[in-house]
């Protein structure tokens, strides 16, 4: 099939309560919008419902003790040492506890990402899109940044184990640096991790600097493309054309995973980047081009982030439209006072010149 959307209504249980930036209505808001605005334009799309994964699957990326602690806290057990395992932003701001039921919802998100990966790896879908995926801040035994289980890391480890993949390209377009995912693959030359995000001096989590390029055998395979606040569409396009495509051409990925939602939009509440809806379409189109060149058109897309709910369904849908090479009507969303397409481009070009100095001994194309 051309496209598979992995979605479950139980995702509504993934939220942290009133007063928290990540609320549950994002999922049904998007899904209803998607069915109305996007599905009529897709010739061949099927919607799949995932299953929650078990402990053994979570152990691909997380320690057993951590898994058990999150499970217990999610069941309402009060743990005096909870801050050993999660940061305050993973708690309900009104109660100070982990939201009940969020462990199961987290397991469904992991299951959705794995199902999307299977559909693409087994050539059952060209574009497999998982709603809720991209929990890139979760670490081996610590949850932060609204993330408990790192579905990205679990997916990649699963793909390597089950399908013997040796070259996986991960592209993170979330506004925030994917610190958890980076840690999992920092010494792994089989995973090329490219992370486009806002300058960590100005945004959580305060990591993802251009000099963080990996370690040991993985040196040169962890690439942080750092953007200044208000960097807009042409900055992203420049990064794809000048860095991502040339390095991908040397790496020759067997599999491509992109993740990230709408928080790079200029109206988002938790970041200060400058993408417009057109920019999200462009990102989807670039991923489609990469997949067409290297993986017979197949890729996996994981979508979760974004904190302005008026923007979210439009940005997510236009990203998917670019991925599927569709033109959809989003004229009912009026973007006002948006940054110019060139906003931040000068700073982006300077950053690319600097990062080339770090990468040139690992990638021939960075010497040009």
Secondary structure, DSSP 8 states (H G I E B T S, - for coil): --EEEE--GGGGG----TTSS--THHHHHHHHHHHHHTGGG-SSEEEE------HHHHTTTS-HHHHHHHHHHHTT---TTGGGTB-GGGS-TTTSS--TTHHHHHHHHHHHHHHHHHHHHTTS-SEEEEET---TT-BTTBBBTTBSS-HHHHHHHHHHHHH----EEEEE-SSS--HHHHHHTTT-TTEEEEEEEE-TTTSTTS---TT----GGGTTSEEEEEE-TT--HHHHHHHIIIIIHHHHHHH--SEEEEE--STTBTT-SS----B-HHHHHHHHHHHHHHHHHHSTT-EEEEE---S-HHHHHHHHHHHHHHHTT-----TTS---S---TTTTHHHHHHHHHHHHHHHTTT-GGGG-
